[in-house]
Amino acid sequence: MIEELSGPCRKHFAPKNYGEGLSEIVVVLMCQDSALNLKRRLRYSRKESKVYMDIMLDLPAMSAATPEARKQEVMQRLFDEVPEVLERYRIPDFDREVFVADLRSWIAHIGWRERYSV
């Protein structure tokens, strides 16, 4: 699923310019058993102009889910959590609103997230 998602994502976003303040958003999809109580990592590096974030997925639920349901869950979490994390940081020269609108539009149009509209 990661390969199926990352290629089209890079192809869509690489030519776009949302400002010089943020060069990359690094998302780590982390499946875990909630009993482990692992904490979600979030970090903004001004020096690197990058945001690093974990998206925590429930391991038993993802293991039991169909491939289509897994894709839907990942897309829903990206749709919801990337904008939420970007709101936490004051990133100069980054057009957050345009990026979030573009992200949500891209998710809605790749067909992995059909339940909700933009």
PLY file of the C-alpha trace (Angstrom):
ply
format ascii 1.0
element vertex 118
property float x
property float y
property float z
element edge 117
property int vertex1
property int vertex2
end_header
0.00 0.00 0.00
2.83 2.43 0.81
4.36 2.10 -2.66
0.92 2.47 -4.22
0.43 5.73 -2.32
3.87 7.35 -2.21
4.53 7.44 -5.97
1.32 9.27 -6.92
1.69 11.52 -3.88
5.20 12.61 -4.86
4.16 13.04 -8.49
1.26 15.29 -7.48
3.01 17.44 -4.87
6.63 17.67 -6.13
5.98 20.33 -8.79
3.82 22.45 -6.48
5.06 25.43 -4.49
3.46 26.31 -1.16
6.27 28.65 -0.09
9.85 28.27 1.06
9.00 27.65 4.72
8.33 23.93 4.39
10.17 21.64 2.00
8.77 18.29 3.12
6.23 16.55 5.32
7.42 13.16 6.53
4.60 10.84 7.59
5.32 7.53 9.32
2.41 5.10 9.42
2.79 3.22 12.69
0.66 0.13 13.41
0.74 -0.70 17.09
-1.13 -2.57 19.74
-2.69 0.09 21.95
-1.56 -1.84 25.05
2.00 -0.71 24.27
1.04 2.94 24.84
3.52 4.20 22.28
3.47 7.95 21.92
2.95 9.74 18.65
6.02 11.66 17.50
5.58 15.15 16.08
8.41 17.50 15.21
8.97 20.59 13.13
12.57 21.27 12.12
13.09 24.87 11.07
16.65 24.05 10.07
15.52 21.31 7.66
12.19 22.98 6.81
10.40 19.69 7.50
7.53 18.40 9.60
7.83 14.86 10.91
4.75 13.06 12.17
3.49 9.61 13.10
0.02 8.42 12.25
-0.84 5.76 14.81
-2.97 2.90 13.48
-4.53 0.14 15.57
-2.62 -3.07 14.77
-5.43 -5.57 15.50
-7.94 -3.53 13.47
-5.55 -3.08 10.54
-4.59 -6.77 10.59
-8.24 -7.80 10.43
-9.21 -5.24 7.78
-9.45 -5.87 4.07
-6.88 -4.14 1.85
-9.56 -1.68 0.72
-10.54 -0.89 4.33
-6.85 -0.31 5.20
-6.52 2.15 2.33
-9.65 3.96 3.43
-8.38 4.21 7.01
-4.98 5.54 5.93
-6.55 8.13 3.63
-9.01 9.24 6.30
-6.20 9.65 8.82
-4.06 11.63 6.35
-7.10 13.77 5.49
-7.70 14.54 9.18
-4.30 14.47 10.86
-1.90 16.20 8.46
-3.87 19.49 8.62
-4.22 19.11 12.40
-0.46 18.72 12.84
0.34 21.62 10.51
-1.94 23.86 12.62
0.29 23.24 15.65
3.30 24.96 14.10
3.92 28.50 13.01
5.68 27.97 9.70
6.78 31.19 8.01
6.37 31.44 4.25
4.15 28.36 3.96
0.64 28.58 2.51
-1.02 26.06 4.81
-4.56 26.71 3.59
-3.70 26.10 -0.06
-1.69 22.98 0.83
-4.49 21.52 2.97
-7.09 22.20 0.28
-4.82 20.56 -2.31
-4.12 17.57 -0.04
-7.80 16.98 0.66
-8.72 17.40 -3.00
-6.00 14.93 -4.04
-7.16 12.36 -1.47
-10.76 12.70 -2.62
-9.80 12.29 -6.27
-7.45 9.30 -6.08
-10.39 7.11 -5.22
-9.13 5.73 -1.92
-11.38 7.94 0.12
-14.87 7.78 -1.31
-16.94 8.19 1.85
-16.43 11.92 2.25
-16.34 14.91 -0.02
-13.90 17.80 0.11
0 1
1 2
2 3
3 4
4 5
5 6
6 7
7 8
8 9
9 10
10 11
11 12
12 13
13 14
14 15
15 16
16 17
17 18
18 19
19 20
20 21
21 22
22 23
23 24
24 25
25 26
26 27
27 28
28 29
29 30
30 31
31 32
32 33
33 34
34 35
35 36
36 37
37 38
38 39
39 40
40 41
41 42
42 43
43 44
44 45
45 46
46 47
47 48
48 49
49 50
50 51
51 52
52 53
53 54
54 55
55 56
56 57
57 58
58 59
59 60
60 61
61 62
62 63
63 64
64 65
65 66
66 67
67 68
68 69
69 70
70 71
71 72
72 73
73 74
74 75
75 76
76 77
77 78
78 79
79 80
80 81
81 82
82 83
83 84
84 85
85 86
86 87
87 88
88 89
89 90
90 91
91 92
92 93
93 94
94 95
95 96
96 97
97 98
98 99
99 100
100 101
101 102
102 103
103 104
104 105
105 106
106 107
107 108
108 109
109 110
110 111
111 112
112 113
113 114
114 115
115 116
116 117
